[in-house]
Amino acid sequence: LSSEPDKPAGVATDLKTVSWAGDALTGVVRLIDQTKLPGELSYLDCRDVAALFEAIRSLRVRGAPAIGIAAAYGVVLGARSAGWSDARAVRLAAVEASQYLRTSRPTAVNLFWALDRMERVVERAGELNGRELLAALWVEAGSILEEDRRICRAMGQHGKGLVPAGGGVLTHCNAGGLATADYGTALGVLFAAAADGVEFEVYADETRPLLQGARLTAWELQQRGIPVTLICDNMAGWMMKRGKIQMVIVGADRIAANGDTANKIGTYGVAVLARAHGIPFYVAAPASTFDLAIPDGSHIPIEERHAHEVTHPQGRAAAPEGIRVANPAFDVTPAELITGIVTEHGMIAPVNPARVSAVLARP
Amino acid sequence: LSSEPDKPAGVATDLKTVSWAGDALTGVVRLIDQTKLPGELSYLDCRDVAALFEAIRSLRVRGAPAIGIAAAYGVVLGARSAGWSDARAVRLAAVEASQYLRTSRPTAVNLFWALDRMERVVERAGELNGRELLAALWVEAGSILEEDRRICRAMGQHGKGLVPAGGGVLTHCNAGGLATADYGTALGVLFAAAADGVEFEVYADETRPLLQGARLTAWELQQRGIPVTLICDNMAGWMMKRGKIQMVIVGADRIAANGDTANKIGTYGVAVLARAHGIPFYVAAPASTFDLAIPDGSHIPIEERHAHEVTHPQGRAAAPEGIRVANPAFDVTPAELITGIVTEHGMIAPVNPARVSAVLARP
């Protein structure tokens, strides 16, 4: 499978999904190219905004928190392209980069949240010279990354008690270290439970069309030595029926003020199945995934991606030419199907507007 | 996609999924090699039982009724291998072939039903000489094929009124002409409605791991000019939620006396989703799919297939090496989730043991 079979083993607990390599003036955004996993663990260095935009758009970096971090560093790349002598030029280039990166993907709100933070640095720049502004942007992007590392571990602590000892946990898509700086949201909860010695088995939905469950989640869990069984998405219901699943936990791309949650396509179906089988269904997501400006999930834009992803699994045609395809990348799970949402501020349960705002208001 | 792009168009309503080419003494079992569709419409001629066994085992021919027909002709191939001078040798070879073919796949009961019929011909052979027995077996296999053609069309007539004009119909896997001699069970119902001028749209689940929905159902519907949208299995729930689906119809591999129905993995999940959205869920299957010897679905053996099918979509690795995989080829949908079962004798609804036996007892 792997051309370098020994390489991935070394990174088990030392994942650097997105990082900055070098200093602010000459460094690059270094990404694990997730389209190459699990066969190859290779890094992609983005030296300009265009390269970073392409990496987000084509899912070389994906997962709501990771996209936010990558985009924040993308603003640094953009700002730097103006040189660093003219403060006004740096400001303009930073804002231009931010506006451009906003168009890379529509659903995950962490992208917009991170870019808002970067634009606020520009707005507050005041008398900073170009070089100082660049440094300030670089520091802010680094803060977003460092906060993610801390937040994911806090979610792990808040959520780890939910994991059923000796039970089966179903997850969908990848909400692990590869979806964040290094640790994960939904998988972070599982990692924290495993670190406490809780034994459980994970069922990983492969997650068509792009197979993040097979390629990324199965790999991450294997790397960490957590027992994992890969299944096709359509097997989830049958595994529940057969008593294999005692808990479902997934990540999120955008959560409305009432707790309605957009996540990878198929999440909604899993939530309906979990409810039908009396299995608790949890979401793990940082506060930055909440979009309190929208009252419910009907306002979340759902990205429709290219038909080729569906018609060409693993790049090879499976469907007749010219076939019509639907390829929504996300769906929305209504709050009433969600048992609880694990955040860095604690758990939102039951999931309703009052609990959402109360928990997010905690320090 | 296709090396002969014009070829498939000609077969739109002239599918010969399984047929006998030539006479009983020198002919072959001719199959559409379904592993090559939709890229290539090619035929495979099986001249001996081993070739036919392999074709069934590797899903070159699949679909419960088509497997039954193919296996029946397989007995003819087996019987013929003994020459045709020694009646006893022909009988033994026929029974041996039948016993061998019984081990090709465990779930679809039509296989055993067809082989039972062939073995009864052997048992009743009495004073037939070898050549006469061979002819009798060949005629019986031909009857099974011809009955399937008739039965599928009868199901179409019984079921066509269920199809919602202007609505969306979801189907899973392939229960079309490629699963039968030429017309289909679930898709036969849709073809009959379309022939009456009813307009509707089909949503075809791609049906991982082997993508029969993408490769076969989408192709069959496209060939017949019925509007079809291909979706990944995990999109079915979201399409229902968005109001795109007004009916679900699928085929079956084995139906217990109480109506519990084994069908392609994922069917159970679709049935749960349909129930949650108030959408009627139908099965279309001939009487030969019923196994009245078992009271309920818990007695249906579920084939577990090779992990490679899951880890290597379209033959290319997607999952890390050594990953554990579950790959049940079928699941069981309990009768209470099934709105009705369309058979050649009419519709079983509600689905319960009394209705099952009453409808199957009709002439």
Interface residues (C-beta under 8 A of the other chain):
Chain A: L1 S2 P5 P8 P38 G39 H172 Y203 D205 E206 T207 R208 P209 L211 A214 R215 A218 W219 Q222 P227 V228 T229 L230 I231 C232 D233 N234 M235 A236 G237 W238 M239 K241 I265 G266 Y268 G269 V270 V272 L273 R275 A276 V310 T311 H312 P313 Q314 G315 R316 A317 A318 A319 P320 E321 G322 I323 R324 V325 A326 N327 P328 D331
Chain B: L1 S2 P5 P8 P38 G39 H172 Y203 D205 E206 T207 R208 P209 L211 A214 R215 A218 W219 Q222 P227 V228 T229 L230 I231 C232 D233 N234 M235 A236 G237 W238 M239 K241 I265 G266 Y268 G269 V270 V272 L273 R275 A276 V310 T311 H312 P313 Q314 G315 R316 A317 A318 A319 P320 E321 G322 I323 R324 V325 A326 N327 P328 D331
